[in-house]
Amino acid sequence: MKEIKDLLDLHKSYTPFLRNLLEGLLRDEHVKIQKIEHRTKELESVEEKIERKSILNPTETITDLSGIRIILFYPEDIRRAEEIVKREFAIDFANSMDKSEEYNEHEFGYLSVHYIVSLDENRVKLNEYKKYTGLKAEIQIRTVLQHAWASVSHELEYKKEYDIPRELKRRLYRLAGLFELADEEFSALKQSHAALNNKIETAAESDEISDENLNLLTAKQYFEQENNTLIALKEIVKTTGFTLQKHVYREDISKLLLAAKLNEIKTVKELEENLAQNRAQTKDLLQDIRNAFDGKEWKGNIAFFALIILLNKLSEEKRKTFKQQTEWVKTVWETVNKNLS
């Protein structure tokens, strides 16, 4: 037990080190992470496992004193994460497993993969990592939905097919199928999103975006253009004393889309027409708002100032609707709303 206590003390620093290393490796490969969980087993848990499984050499045979759980968004991300783990670590394949291979098509189960790893020889050569030589850890990789399924089924204490009361089997099988289908559909949705984004980018490059429906993708592409309407609006922003930011934030586009909806603006062309109308009035409006800030610097991107123009076209009642449906900094809202014509 003294050996186990000493080993656990070492794992308490090894576990967070491993977690941070994995996060860096995944981000370097642009794998989007939903969450990374990590834990080091407690002494009581190790003692219980030794007793329950009659383990004779616990310091050698218990391979999950350090545990890392990587939760990703899509099934294809799991394969990318697996490639990284296999490339960067020494894998104990005899004790690793792909949970999806444990279940028949009519059985339920979470389809995560589990790797038992240790640092490879290149890393343990480094002085700061030498103390971790030979230490093993378990890395679980799963999607958000696989994690949700595993969490709920674990709470119900049904870990194996034969654990389930007969009266509940059919309902659990149906749920397991729905979770797996949802994972596949999210993956397909991601691919469709990428295809649609490529189509919109192509349309923007050939100046054919004006007839597209207004949404997050088309609005983002529109505000990245340098057309006459936006050039004129940018000039008004600068001459009224605002600092124009280059980057257009998704949050500002989202607010603009709400204001466009309240104005019954449905296409990119209709948005541009509204922004091009009455530039003198736009200049007066922005100047009044700028003066209300009494010389304090105010930065904003072009979508933000387009939003103000659309808000100015709304009735007072619709402005209340806008404020109720979106979060906006109180001082900004009060200043803008006060100066809307």
N, C-alpha and C positions, 0 to 999 in steps of 0.2 A: 504493500500500500504506500510505503514511502516513495518507491520508484514512481508510482502512478501520480502521487501528489507533486513530485518534482517535474514530471512530464507535463502535467496540467499547467503548472506555473509557466513553463516554456510556451505552451500552446496559447496562453492568454495574450502573449505578444505576437505569436505567429498568426493567429486568426485575423486580427485587424490588418496586419501587414499583407496577408494573402488577399483579403477583400479589396484593399486599395490597389494592389498590383493588378488584380483582375479588372477592376473598373477602368484603370488606365489603359490596359491592353484593349478592352472592348471599345473604349472611346477613340483610341487611335485608329481603329478599323471602322469607325463610324457606325457601330452597332448601337441602336437606341435602347437604352436601359429603362425599364419601368422602376425597378428597385433591386438592390442587392442586400440581402439579409446575411448576417453572420452570427455565429454563436460558438462558444467553447463549452464543452460538456462540464457539468458540475460533478464534484466528487461523488455525491450521493447517487447520481444517475449512472455513473460508471460502476459503482459498487452493485447497484441493482442489476445492471446488465451482466456483470460477471457471475452473479448468483443465478440469474434466470437462465443463462445459456451455459453455465458450468464451464466458463473460460479458464484455461490453465495458464496461458501466457498472455495476459491482457495487454502488457506494454507492446507486444509484437502483433497481436491479432486484432485489437480494436483500432480501426482505421478512421474513425469519424470523431476523434476528440475535437478536431476543428471542423466546423461545417460552414459552407458558403452556399447560399441559394441565390441564383441569378434569375430574375424574372424579366422576361422580354415581351415584346408586343406581338410578334408574329411567328408562326411555325418555322418559316425559312430563316429567321434570326437564330433559332436554336442550332441549325446546321453550321451557320457561320461561327457561332460561339464555340461549338464543338471543335471546329478546325483550329481555332485559336488556342484552346486548352491543350489539344493534342500536340500542337507545335511548340508551345511554351513550357510544358511541364513533362515530367516523367510519369507515365500512366501505369497504374497497377490494373491491367486489363482483367486479371483473374477475379478481382473483387469489384470491378466496375460493371454497370448494367444499363441497358436501355429498357425502361419500364414498359414501353409499348410492346416489347417482345414477350412479356410475361402474361398477357391477357389474350384470350380467344375473342373472336369477333362478337360473341354474345355476352361477354363479361364487361364489367365496368372497371375503371381504374384510371389513375392519372398517368399521362404518357410522358412524364419527364425522364431525362437521362441523368444518371448518377456516375460520376467519375471519382475514383480514388487516385489522388495525385500526390506528388512530392516535387520539390524544386529540382530542376535538371542540373547537370554537372557544371554547366556554365555559370549558373547563378550562385551555387554554393562555393565556387572558387572566390567569390567576392567576400572580403573580410566581414562586412556587416551581415551577411547571410549565412556564414559558416555554422553558426549555432543552430540553424534550422535543418542542417543536413540530416536526411533520412526521415524527417517528420512527415507523416501522411495527413491528408485532409480529404473530406468528401465535398465535392462540388456538384450541386444539383442545378440543372438548367431546365426551365419550363416557361411556358407562356403565361400571360395574365389569367387566361381562362382555365388553363391546367392548374394553376395555383389556386384559383377559386374553387375548383372541383375538389382538389386535394384537401383544402382547408375545411370545406363543408363535410366531406365524407369522413375526414379525421374526427371532426366534432361529433359525428354520428357513431364513431367507433367501428365503422365497417371498412376494414382494410383489405379483406379478401372476399371473393365471391361467396365462399361457403359460410361467411359470417352473417350474411343477410337473411333476415326472416323471410320466408317464402312469400308472405303477403305483400312485402315491399319490393321484391325483386323487379317486377315489371316496371314500376315507376322509376326506380333507380336506373335501369337499363335505358329507358326513354330519356331521362335526364342526361346520362352520359353521352348518348348519341347527339343530343342537342348541343352540349358543350363542344363536342368534337366538330360538329357541323358549323357552329358559330366561329370556331377558330379558322376553319377553312374559308368561310365567307369573309371574315375580316381580312384574310390574306388576299382573296380575290378583289375585295374592295380597295385595298392598297394599290394593287396593280392597275385597276380601273382609274383610280385617282391619278396615278403617274401618267397613264395614257392620255387622260383628259388634260392634264397640265401641259403635256408636250404639244397637244393639239392647239391649246390656247396660245402657247409661246410661238408656235408657227404662224398662227393667225395674226398675232401682234407684230411679228417681223414683216409680214406682208401687208400691214395696215388693213386687215380684214376683221379686226376685233370689235368694231363698232356695233355690229348687229348681234353680238353675243349677249346672252342673258347676264345680268349683273350678279356676281357672286364673289366670294373671297378670291378665287383664282383670277377671274377676269379683271376685277378691280385692282389687284396687285400688279398685273401686267400693264394695265392702263396707266397707273401712276409711275411706272418705270419708263414711260415714253417721254419724248420731247416734242409734243405737238404744240401748235400755236396757242391753244386754249390754256394749257398748263404753263407754257412759257410766260404768257401774259399774267396769269395768276401769281406766278413766282415773283414777277417784277413788282406787282402790287404789294405782296407780302414784304418784300425788301424795302420798298419806298415808304411804307407805313411804319418802319422801325422794328419789325420782328426779325429774329434770327432764324433762318430757314435750315432745317436739318435735312441731310441727304437721305437718311434711312427712313423708309416708310414702315411703321410698325403694324403688325396684324391687329392689335387692339384698336388702333385708330380706324383701320379699314372696317372692322366689325361694327364700330359705332356709326361709321358713315353708311354702311349697308342698312342699318336700322333706320337712320334718317331718310335714306332713299326709299325704303319701303313705305314709310309714313307719308312721303311725297308722291307715292305711286310711280316711282322711277323704276323701270324694269330692265332696261338694256344699257349697255355702255354708251351708246349714242345718245340716249335720253339724259344720262348723267352729264355728258359733255355739253349738251345743249343748255342744261341748267347752270353749269359753271360758266358758260360763255355769256350768259345774259347780263345786261346792265352792269358793266365793269365799274362805272362811276359810283354806283350804289355800293358795290362790293368794297371799293376803296374807302368810302366814307365809313362803312360799317367797321372795317378792320382798324381804321384810324381811331374811331371812337373807343374801341376795345383796348387798343394800345394805350391811349391817353388815360384810360381808367386804371391802368397799372402804374401810373405816376412815375415813369422813368425806369421802372424795374425791367430787367431783361426777361424776355419771354421767348422761348424756343418752341418750334413746332415744325412738323413735316408737312408736305403739300396736301396729304390726305386729311390732316387735322384742319387746315384752313378751308378745304373743300367741304368738310363737315359743317363748319360754321356757316358757310353759304347756304347749305341745305337746311340747317336749323332756322335760318332767317326766313325761309319760305314757309315754315310750318305755322299753323294757328297756335294760339296759346294753349289750347286743350291738347293738341298733338305734342307740343313741347313737354307738357306734363307727362304724357305717355312715354316719351323718349327718356326722360329723367327716371321714371319708374322702372324701365326695362334695362337700363345700363348703369354701370358704375362710372362716375366721373368725379374728379377732385372737386370738393365743394366750392372752393374759392374760384376755380376756373368756371364752373357752371354759373355761379352767381354773377360773375363779371360778364360772361358772354350773354347770359339770358337778359341781364339788365340793359344791355346795349343793342339787343336785337330790335329791329324796327317793328 
